[in-house]
Amino acid sequence: MSTWTAVLLTAIGCFALKALGWALPGRVLENDRVRRAAVLLPVALLAGLVVVQAFSSGRSLQLDARAVGLGVAVLAVVLRAPFLVVVVLAATTAALLRLG
Amino acid sequence: MSFGAIAVSSGLSVLQACATSLLVFTGASQFALVAVLGAGGAAVSGVVSALLLGTRNSLYAVRMADLLRLRGPRRVAAAQLTIDESTAMAISAPAGLERTAFFATGVGIYLLWNLGTLLGALGAAHLGDPARLGLDAAVPAAFVALLAPRLRDRDAAAVALAGAALALIAIPLVRPGVPVLLAGLAVVPMVLRR
């Protein structure tokens, strides 16, 4: 699959998911399982993405400057720093470590 | 800005980064797609991760359809603008101002998000080696920042820990991109619970 195909499929799919919600009747929200799945699925996937992006390189586990950047990011999030600040702090930390 | 920079350092062109923000317009899904593509995962697992993250917008849309009661073209525009922020603003707006709050937030973020993507993408395209700039460390940081506001209760924290553990175990065992999908299985016990 080319990058363009992936981008366009994601665009179509994400719009379809939004449009689907606009077409469904409001009583779907009364179903507890539907609500729990939609709220918790992003939590599970984002946690998986954090680990994969911080600790892997291809199929091998790897501990490097990204892990320190992650630690700084967690600290920044706990201190309620805004999104861009969290990201820039993590990147700067990793870049400085690699200079040394 | 961070999306544009991360997208380009993951191997997308500036045009592809901008097209993603213009057409997909839902942050977590966009980050997931480019992260999997950049990590050398199969494109299809990137697309599936992005779509799974996009399911929460369906839930927001059900609420918004009920609250805003729109028809025709405004309904289509509203669908594309249904994201975390516009939904949150519409829900917390005083009675009668829900539509204004929804569209002002949605359109405002749409413009800023796309402008930021363009600037970040152009910046990264001119800066050279992403690892030297620490842009690879920016990716997990972005996911932490997206995750944190969702950790509202014990169930969410348990699902996050389980998802992280599943992904960690899966990294050496399956193709890049797939560990993220396996992390999604962490919701199963919570959803099946009565």
HADDOCK unambig.tbl for C-alpha pairs under 7 A between the chains (distance, minus, plus):
assign (segid A and resid 1 and name CA) (segid B and resid 43 and name CA) 6.05 0.50 0.50
assign (segid A and resid 6 and name CA) (segid B and resid 43 and name CA) 6.17 0.50 0.50
assign (segid A and resid 6 and name CA) (segid B and resid 47 and name CA) 6.10 0.50 0.50
assign (segid A and resid 7 and name CA) (segid B and resid 20 and name CA) 6.03 0.50 0.50
assign (segid A and resid 10 and name CA) (segid B and resid 24 and name CA) 6.58 0.50 0.50
assign (segid A and resid 10 and name CA) (segid B and resid 47 and name CA) 5.56 0.50 0.50
assign (segid A and resid 10 and name CA) (segid B and resid 50 and name CA) 6.69 0.50 0.50
assign (segid A and resid 10 and name CA) (segid B and resid 51 and name CA) 6.65 0.50 0.50
assign (segid A and resid 11 and name CA) (segid B and resid 23 and name CA) 5.32 0.50 0.50
assign (segid A and resid 11 and name CA) (segid B and resid 24 and name CA) 4.23 0.50 0.50
assign (segid A and resid 13 and name CA) (segid B and resid 51 and name CA) 6.36 0.50 0.50
assign (segid A and resid 14 and name CA) (segid B and resid 24 and name CA) 6.18 0.50 0.50
assign (segid A and resid 14 and name CA) (segid B and resid 51 and name CA) 5.98 0.50 0.50
assign (segid A and resid 14 and name CA) (segid B and resid 54 and name CA) 5.71 0.50 0.50
assign (segid A and resid 15 and name CA) (segid B and resid 24 and name CA) 6.94 0.50 0.50
assign (segid A and resid 15 and name CA) (segid B and resid 80 and name CA) 6.14 0.50 0.50
assign (segid A and resid 17 and name CA) (segid B and resid 54 and name CA) 6.69 0.50 0.50
assign (segid A and resid 17 and name CA) (segid B and resid 55 and name CA) 6.08 0.50 0.50
assign (segid A and resid 17 and name CA) (segid B and resid 57 and name CA) 6.76 0.50 0.50
assign (segid A and resid 17 and name CA) (segid B and resid 58 and name CA) 5.30 0.50 0.50
assign (segid A and resid 18 and name CA) (segid B and resid 57 and name CA) 5.45 0.50 0.50
assign (segid A and resid 18 and name CA) (segid B and resid 58 and name CA) 4.78 0.50 0.50
assign (segid A and resid 18 and name CA) (segid B and resid 61 and name CA) 5.95 0.50 0.50
assign (segid A and resid 18 and name CA) (segid B and resid 79 and name CA) 5.49 0.50 0.50
assign (segid A and resid 18 and name CA) (segid B and resid 80 and name CA) 6.74 0.50 0.50
assign (segid A and resid 18 and name CA) (segid B and resid 82 and name CA) 6.59 0.50 0.50
assign (segid A and resid 19 and name CA) (segid B and resid 79 and name CA) 5.41 0.50 0.50
assign (segid A and resid 20 and name CA) (segid B and resid 58 and name CA) 6.23 0.50 0.50
assign (segid A and resid 21 and name CA) (segid B and resid 58 and name CA) 4.17 0.50 0.50
assign (segid A and resid 21 and name CA) (segid B and resid 59 and name CA) 6.06 0.50 0.50
assign (segid A and resid 21 and name CA) (segid B and resid 61 and name CA) 4.49 0.50 0.50
assign (segid A and resid 21 and name CA) (segid B and resid 62 and name CA) 4.56 0.50 0.50
assign (segid A and resid 22 and name CA) (segid B and resid 61 and name CA) 5.04 0.50 0.50
assign (segid A and resid 22 and name CA) (segid B and resid 62 and name CA) 5.37 0.50 0.50
assign (segid A and resid 22 and name CA) (segid B and resid 65 and name CA) 5.20 0.50 0.50
assign (segid A and resid 22 and name CA) (segid B and resid 79 and name CA) 6.81 0.50 0.50
assign (segid A and resid 24 and name CA) (segid B and resid 62 and name CA) 6.30 0.50 0.50
assign (segid A and resid 26 and name CA) (segid B and resid 62 and name CA) 5.77 0.50 0.50
assign (segid A and resid 26 and name CA) (segid B and resid 63 and name CA) 6.82 0.50 0.50
assign (segid A and resid 26 and name CA) (segid B and resid 66 and name CA) 6.16 0.50 0.50
assign (segid A and resid 33 and name CA) (segid B and resid 191 and name CA) 5.41 0.50 0.50
assign (segid A and resid 36 and name CA) (segid B and resid 191 and name CA) 6.09 0.50 0.50
assign (segid A and resid 37 and name CA) (segid B and resid 187 and name CA) 6.72 0.50 0.50
assign (segid A and resid 37 and name CA) (segid B and resid 191 and name CA) 5.82 0.50 0.50
assign (segid A and resid 38 and name CA) (segid B and resid 55 and name CA) 6.18 0.50 0.50
assign (segid A and resid 38 and name CA) (segid B and resid 56 and name CA) 4.91 0.50 0.50
assign (segid A and resid 38 and name CA) (segid B and resid 59 and name CA) 6.69 0.50 0.50
assign (segid A and resid 39 and name CA) (segid B and resid 56 and name CA) 6.36 0.50 0.50
assign (segid A and resid 40 and name CA) (segid B and resid 156 and name CA) 6.29 0.50 0.50
assign (segid A and resid 40 and name CA) (segid B and resid 187 and name CA) 6.21 0.50 0.50
assign (segid A and resid 41 and name CA) (segid B and resid 53 and name CA) 6.95 0.50 0.50
assign (segid A and resid 41 and name CA) (segid B and resid 184 and name CA) 6.06 0.50 0.50
assign (segid A and resid 41 and name CA) (segid B and resid 187 and name CA) 6.07 0.50 0.50
assign (segid A and resid 42 and name CA) (segid B and resid 53 and name CA) 5.18 0.50 0.50
assign (segid A and resid 43 and name CA) (segid B and resid 147 and name CA) 6.21 0.50 0.50
assign (segid A and resid 43 and name CA) (segid B and resid 150 and name CA) 6.57 0.50 0.50
assign (segid A and resid 43 and name CA) (segid B and resid 156 and name CA) 6.63 0.50 0.50
assign (segid A and resid 43 and name CA) (segid B and resid 159 and name CA) 6.77 0.50 0.50
assign (segid A and resid 43 and name CA) (segid B and resid 160 and name CA) 5.64 0.50 0.50
assign (segid A and resid 44 and name CA) (segid B and resid 159 and name CA) 5.63 0.50 0.50
assign (segid A and resid 44 and name CA) (segid B and resid 160 and name CA) 4.97 0.50 0.50
assign (segid A and resid 44 and name CA) (segid B and resid 163 and name CA) 4.69 0.50 0.50
assign (segid A and resid 44 and name CA) (segid B and resid 183 and name CA) 5.72 0.50 0.50
assign (segid A and resid 44 and name CA) (segid B and resid 184 and name CA) 5.15 0.50 0.50
assign (segid A and resid 44 and name CA) (segid B and resid 186 and name CA) 6.06 0.50 0.50
assign (segid A and resid 44 and name CA) (segid B and resid 187 and name CA) 6.70 0.50 0.50
assign (segid A and resid 45 and name CA) (segid B and resid 163 and name CA) 6.71 0.50 0.50
assign (segid A and resid 45 and name CA) (segid B and resid 180 and name CA) 5.94 0.50 0.50
assign (segid A and resid 45 and name CA) (segid B and resid 181 and name CA) 6.97 0.50 0.50
assign (segid A and resid 45 and name CA) (segid B and resid 183 and name CA) 5.68 0.50 0.50
assign (segid A and resid 45 and name CA) (segid B and resid 184 and name CA) 5.17 0.50 0.50
assign (segid A and resid 46 and name CA) (segid B and resid 143 and name CA) 5.91 0.50 0.50
assign (segid A and resid 46 and name CA) (segid B and resid 147 and name CA) 5.93 0.50 0.50
assign (segid A and resid 47 and name CA) (segid B and resid 147 and name CA) 6.99 0.50 0.50
assign (segid A and resid 47 and name CA) (segid B and resid 160 and name CA) 5.23 0.50 0.50
assign (segid A and resid 47 and name CA) (segid B and resid 163 and name CA) 5.74 0.50 0.50
assign (segid A and resid 47 and name CA) (segid B and resid 164 and name CA) 5.02 0.50 0.50
assign (segid A and resid 48 and name CA) (segid B and resid 163 and name CA) 5.32 0.50 0.50
assign (segid A and resid 48 and name CA) (segid B and resid 164 and name CA) 4.58 0.50 0.50
assign (segid A and resid 48 and name CA) (segid B and resid 167 and name CA) 5.15 0.50 0.50
assign (segid A and resid 48 and name CA) (segid B and resid 180 and name CA) 5.03 0.50 0.50
assign (segid A and resid 48 and name CA) (segid B and resid 183 and name CA) 5.24 0.50 0.50
assign (segid A and resid 49 and name CA) (segid B and resid 143 and name CA) 6.72 0.50 0.50
assign (segid A and resid 49 and name CA) (segid B and resid 180 and name CA) 5.83 0.50 0.50
assign (segid A and resid 50 and name CA) (segid B and resid 140 and name CA) 4.65 0.50 0.50
assign (segid A and resid 50 and name CA) (segid B and resid 143 and name CA) 5.63 0.50 0.50
assign (segid A and resid 50 and name CA) (segid B and resid 144 and name CA) 6.36 0.50 0.50
assign (segid A and resid 51 and name CA) (segid B and resid 164 and name CA) 5.90 0.50 0.50
assign (segid A and resid 51 and name CA) (segid B and resid 167 and name CA) 6.75 0.50 0.50
assign (segid A and resid 51 and name CA) (segid B and resid 168 and name CA) 6.42 0.50 0.50
assign (segid A and resid 52 and name CA) (segid B and resid 167 and name CA) 6.65 0.50 0.50
assign (segid A and resid 52 and name CA) (segid B and resid 168 and name CA) 6.92 0.50 0.50
assign (segid A and resid 53 and name CA) (segid B and resid 139 and name CA) 6.56 0.50 0.50
assign (segid A and resid 53 and name CA) (segid B and resid 140 and name CA) 5.27 0.50 0.50
assign (segid A and resid 54 and name CA) (segid B and resid 137 and name CA) 6.94 0.50 0.50
assign (segid A and resid 54 and name CA) (segid B and resid 140 and name CA) 5.54 0.50 0.50
assign (segid A and resid 56 and name CA) (segid B and resid 171 and name CA) 6.95 0.50 0.50
assign (segid A and resid 58 and name CA) (segid B and resid 39 and name CA) 6.55 0.50 0.50
assign (segid A and resid 58 and name CA) (segid B and resid 40 and name CA) 6.82 0.50 0.50
assign (segid A and resid 58 and name CA) (segid B and resid 176 and name CA) 5.90 0.50 0.50
assign (segid A and resid 59 and name CA) (segid B and resid 171 and name CA) 5.55 0.50 0.50
assign (segid A and resid 59 and name CA) (segid B and resid 172 and name CA) 4.69 0.50 0.50
assign (segid A and resid 59 and name CA) (segid B and resid 175 and name CA) 6.77 0.50 0.50
assign (segid A and resid 59 and name CA) (segid B and resid 176 and name CA) 6.26 0.50 0.50
assign (segid A and resid 60 and name CA) (segid B and resid 171 and name CA) 6.71 0.50 0.50
assign (segid A and resid 60 and name CA) (segid B and resid 172 and name CA) 5.40 0.50 0.50
assign (segid A and resid 61 and name CA) (segid B and resid 171 and name CA) 6.94 0.50 0.50
assign (segid A and resid 61 and name CA) (segid B and resid 172 and name CA) 6.90 0.50 0.50
assign (segid A and resid 66 and name CA) (segid B and resid 136 and name CA) 6.94 0.50 0.50
assign (segid A and resid 66 and name CA) (segid B and resid 137 and name CA) 4.51 0.50 0.50
assign (segid A and resid 69 and name CA) (segid B and resid 137 and name CA) 5.74 0.50 0.50
assign (segid A and resid 70 and name CA) (segid B and resid 137 and name CA) 6.95 0.50 0.50
assign (segid A and resid 70 and name CA) (segid B and resid 140 and name CA) 6.47 0.50 0.50
assign (segid A and resid 70 and name CA) (segid B and resid 141 and name CA) 5.69 0.50 0.50
assign (segid A and resid 73 and name CA) (segid B and resid 141 and name CA) 5.34 0.50 0.50
assign (segid A and resid 74 and name CA) (segid B and resid 144 and name CA) 6.79 0.50 0.50
assign (segid A and resid 77 and name CA) (segid B and resid 145 and name CA) 6.29 0.50 0.50
assign (segid A and resid 83 and name CA) (segid B and resid 145 and name CA) 5.98 0.50 0.50
assign (segid A and resid 84 and name CA) (segid B and resid 2 and name CA) 6.86 0.50 0.50
assign (segid A and resid 86 and name CA) (segid B and resid 141 and name CA) 6.49 0.50 0.50
assign (segid A and resid 86 and name CA) (segid B and resid 145 and name CA) 6.98 0.50 0.50
assign (segid A and resid 87 and name CA) (segid B and resid 138 and name CA) 4.98 0.50 0.50
assign (segid A and resid 87 and name CA) (segid B and resid 141 and name CA) 5.34 0.50 0.50
assign (segid A and resid 87 and name CA) (segid B and resid 142 and name CA) 5.65 0.50 0.50
assign (segid A and resid 88 and name CA) (segid B and resid 138 and name CA) 6.74 0.50 0.50
assign (segid A and resid 90 and name CA) (segid B and resid 137 and name CA) 5.87 0.50 0.50
assign (segid A and resid 90 and name CA) (segid B and resid 138 and name CA) 5.63 0.50 0.50
assign (segid A and resid 90 and name CA) (segid B and resid 141 and name CA) 6.23 0.50 0.50
assign (segid A and resid 91 and name CA) (segid B and resid 133 and name CA) 6.64 0.50 0.50
assign (segid A and resid 91 and name CA) (segid B and resid 134 and name CA) 4.15 0.50 0.50
assign (segid A and resid 91 and name CA) (segid B and resid 135 and name CA) 5.37 0.50 0.50
assign (segid A and resid 91 and name CA) (segid B and resid 137 and name CA) 5.17 0.50 0.50
assign (segid A and resid 91 and name CA) (segid B and resid 138 and name CA) 4.88 0.50 0.50
assign (segid A and resid 92 and name CA) (segid B and resid 134 and name CA) 6.07 0.50 0.50
assign (segid A and resid 94 and name CA) (segid B and resid 134 and name CA) 4.89 0.50 0.50
assign (segid A and resid 94 and name CA) (segid B and resid 137 and name CA) 6.28 0.50 0.50
assign (segid A and resid 95 and name CA) (segid B and resid 132 and name CA) 5.57 0.50 0.50
assign (segid A and resid 95 and name CA) (segid B and resid 133 and name CA) 5.01 0.50 0.50
assign (segid A and resid 95 and name CA) (segid B and resid 134 and name CA) 4.46 0.50 0.50
assign (segid A and resid 98 and name CA) (segid B and resid 132 and name CA) 6.88 0.50 0.50
